Amino acid sequence: MKLFIAYLLFFLLTNAPVAFANDPTPAEVTSFLNSRQLVSIVYFQPGSSVLSSLAKKSIDSAVSRLKLLDMKKVLVRLEGFAPLEGTEKVNAPLSMRRALAVMSYMRDKYHLETGLFLIGCGNRNFSEMSKDKRSRVEIALYDNIWNIEEAPVGDLILNW
């Protein structure tokens, strides 16, 4: 149950809008967000979540770095983006499908699953970025300051 609460807290703190604009961000959250290190960027064709051969090479390169890490000290997030490709109703699921495609490739080819968190960001304003760079998944590392571990999700749901 504690792990489920940690996952829920992690998700809420990193994805939900702040309830009150004047509330300060807790120091732990700021520390977590500031620990972000970009490992690799996996690009997609607009409107697609299919991995190209170039996308697979980006993942292959990232996996070689990830295998060197102590997964208890870092969290790996696969952050999908699909800005300006359609409505939020289309973009949010597309960004998540992109993150899932990267995760599936990492799992199927390298059996690497430990510590992965999927994030679908949907619409974000990346007007400073060229259109071909907006359709992507970023593989990012964060310090595991809360000592979050993988949880047996099925067990947690059944025991809720």
Number of C-alpha atoms within 10 A of each C-alpha: 12 10 16 18 10 16 17 11 12 16 14 12 17 13 12 8 9 13 7 7 8 7 8 9 12 9 9 11 14 12 14 17 15 11 16 16 13 14 17 19 20 24 24 22 15 18 17 15 23 14 18 13 9 12 17 16 13 17 22 17 12 19 17 11 12 17 11 8 10 9 17 15 16 21 22 23 21 26 23 33 31 31 26 19 18 15 12 16 10 15 23 20 17 26 28 23 22 30 27 21 18 26 21 15 16 18 13 11 9 13 11 16 14 13 18 18 20 21 23 22 21 25 19 13 10 13 10 7 9 9 14 11 16 23 26 24 32 19 27 21 23 18 19 17 15 11 13 18 17 15 15 10 11 8 10 13 10 7 8 7
